[in-house]
């Protein structure tokens, strides 16, 4: 039986931290930035953590 492949889309979007949590990027930071406030753009630039409710789903995509 062949090995299960990791979801390529998930591999590009998520990364594990050293403690095993999963980092993600914020949405709304790729285009149409002229109408957004500087503060909003700066806050969207930081990474965030995947919520605990979504963690099992994301782990399944990454560790399939």
CNS distance restraints for C-alpha pairs under 8 A (distance, minus, plus):
assign (resid   4 and name CA) (resid  64 and name CA) 5.55 0.50 0.50
assign (resid   5 and name CA) (resid  64 and name CA) 6.07 0.50 0.50
assign (resid   6 and name CA) (resid  10 and name CA) 7.84 0.50 0.50
assign (resid   6 and name CA) (resid  11 and name CA) 7.16 0.50 0.50
assign (resid   6 and name CA) (resid  61 and name CA) 6.20 0.50 0.50
assign (resid   6 and name CA) (resid  62 and name CA) 5.30 0.50 0.50
assign (resid   6 and name CA) (resid  63 and name CA) 6.14 0.50 0.50
assign (resid   6 and name CA) (resid  64 and name CA) 5.33 0.50 0.50
assign (resid   7 and name CA) (resid  11 and name CA) 6.27 0.50 0.50
assign (resid   7 and name CA) (resid  61 and name CA) 5.51 0.50 0.50
assign (resid   7 and name CA) (resid  62 and name CA) 6.19 0.50 0.50
assign (resid   7 and name CA) (resid  64 and name CA) 7.63 0.50 0.50
assign (resid   8 and name CA) (resid  12 and name CA) 6.39 0.50 0.50
assign (resid   9 and name CA) (resid  13 and name CA) 6.49 0.50 0.50
assign (resid  10 and name CA) (resid  14 and name CA) 5.92 0.50 0.50
assign (resid  10 and name CA) (resid  58 and name CA) 7.45 0.50 0.50
assign (resid  10 and name CA) (resid  61 and name CA) 6.40 0.50 0.50
assign (resid  10 and name CA) (resid  62 and name CA) 6.31 0.50 0.50
assign (resid  11 and name CA) (resid  15 and name CA) 7.30 0.50 0.50
assign (resid  11 and name CA) (resid  62 and name CA) 6.28 0.50 0.50
assign (resid  13 and name CA) (resid  24 and name CA) 6.45 0.50 0.50
assign (resid  13 and name CA) (resid  25 and name CA) 7.34 0.50 0.50
assign (resid  14 and name CA) (resid  22 and name CA) 6.46 0.50 0.50
assign (resid  14 and name CA) (resid  23 and name CA) 5.68 0.50 0.50
assign (resid  14 and name CA) (resid  24 and name CA) 5.17 0.50 0.50
assign (resid  14 and name CA) (resid  25 and name CA) 7.82 0.50 0.50
assign (resid  15 and name CA) (resid  22 and name CA) 5.59 0.50 0.50
assign (resid  15 and name CA) (resid  23 and name CA) 5.23 0.50 0.50
assign (resid  15 and name CA) (resid  24 and name CA) 6.94 0.50 0.50
assign (resid  16 and name CA) (resid  20 and name CA) 5.72 0.50 0.50
assign (resid  16 and name CA) (resid  21 and name CA) 5.68 0.50 0.50
assign (resid  16 and name CA) (resid  22 and name CA) 4.53 0.50 0.50
assign (resid  16 and name CA) (resid  23 and name CA) 6.04 0.50 0.50
assign (resid  17 and name CA) (resid  21 and name CA) 5.30 0.50 0.50
assign (resid  17 and name CA) (resid  22 and name CA) 5.97 0.50 0.50
assign (resid  17 and name CA) (resid  23 and name CA) 6.65 0.50 0.50
assign (resid  21 and name CA) (resid  49 and name CA) 7.09 0.50 0.50
assign (resid  21 and name CA) (resid  50 and name CA) 7.64 0.50 0.50
assign (resid  22 and name CA) (resid  49 and name CA) 5.74 0.50 0.50
assign (resid  22 and name CA) (resid  50 and name CA) 5.66 0.50 0.50
assign (resid  22 and name CA) (resid  55 and name CA) 7.47 0.50 0.50
assign (resid  23 and name CA) (resid  47 and name CA) 6.47 0.50 0.50
assign (resid  23 and name CA) (resid  48 and name CA) 5.70 0.50 0.50
assign (resid  23 and name CA) (resid  49 and name CA) 4.55 0.50 0.50
assign (resid  23 and name CA) (resid  50 and name CA) 6.04 0.50 0.50
assign (resid  24 and name CA) (resid  47 and name CA) 5.77 0.50 0.50
assign (resid  24 and name CA) (resid  48 and name CA) 5.36 0.50 0.50
assign (resid  24 and name CA) (resid  49 and name CA) 5.75 0.50 0.50
assign (resid  24 and name CA) (resid  50 and name CA) 6.20 0.50 0.50
assign (resid  25 and name CA) (resid  44 and name CA) 7.86 0.50 0.50
assign (resid  25 and name CA) (resid  45 and name CA) 7.69 0.50 0.50
assign (resid  25 and name CA) (resid  46 and name CA) 7.14 0.50 0.50
assign (resid  25 and name CA) (resid  47 and name CA) 4.89 0.50 0.50
assign (resid  25 and name CA) (resid  48 and name CA) 6.06 0.50 0.50
assign (resid  26 and name CA) (resid  44 and name CA) 5.47 0.50 0.50
assign (resid  26 and name CA) (resid  45 and name CA) 7.08 0.50 0.50
assign (resid  26 and name CA) (resid  46 and name CA) 7.40 0.50 0.50
assign (resid  26 and name CA) (resid  47 and name CA) 6.60 0.50 0.50
assign (resid  26 and name CA) (resid  48 and name CA) 6.94 0.50 0.50
assign (resid  27 and name CA) (resid  44 and name CA) 7.33 0.50 0.50
assign (resid  28 and name CA) (resid  44 and name CA) 7.54 0.50 0.50
assign (resid  29 and name CA) (resid  33 and name CA) 7.08 0.50 0.50
assign (resid  29 and name CA) (resid  41 and name CA) 6.68 0.50 0.50
assign (resid  29 and name CA) (resid  44 and name CA) 6.27 0.50 0.50
assign (resid  29 and name CA) (resid  45 and name CA) 7.26 0.50 0.50
assign (resid  32 and name CA) (resid  36 and name CA) 7.71 0.50 0.50
assign (resid  33 and name CA) (resid  41 and name CA) 7.54 0.50 0.50
assign (resid  36 and name CA) (resid  40 and name CA) 6.52 0.50 0.50
assign (resid  36 and name CA) (resid  41 and name CA) 6.70 0.50 0.50
assign (resid  37 and name CA) (resid  41 and name CA) 6.39 0.50 0.50
assign (resid  38 and name CA) (resid  42 and name CA) 6.10 0.50 0.50
assign (resid  39 and name CA) (resid  43 and name CA) 6.15 0.50 0.50
assign (resid  40 and name CA) (resid  44 and name CA) 6.15 0.50 0.50
assign (resid  41 and name CA) (resid  45 and name CA) 6.36 0.50 0.50
assign (resid  42 and name CA) (resid  46 and name CA) 7.41 0.50 0.50
assign (resid  50 and name CA) (resid  54 and name CA) 6.51 0.50 0.50
assign (resid  50 and name CA) (resid  55 and name CA) 6.26 0.50 0.50
assign (resid  51 and name CA) (resid  55 and name CA) 6.20 0.50 0.50
assign (resid  52 and name CA) (resid  56 and name CA) 7.82 0.50 0.50
assign (resid  54 and name CA) (resid  58 and name CA) 6.31 0.50 0.50
assign (resid  55 and name CA) (resid  59 and name CA) 6.04 0.50 0.50
assign (resid  56 and name CA) (resid  60 and name CA) 6.13 0.50 0.50
assign (resid  57 and name CA) (resid  61 and name CA) 6.48 0.50 0.50
assign (resid  58 and name CA) (resid  62 and name CA) 6.28 0.50 0.50
assign (resid  59 and name CA) (resid  63 and name CA) 5.74 0.50 0.50
assign (resid  59 and name CA) (resid  64 and name CA) 7.89 0.50 0.50
assign (resid  60 and name CA) (resid  64 and name CA) 5.42 0.50 0.50
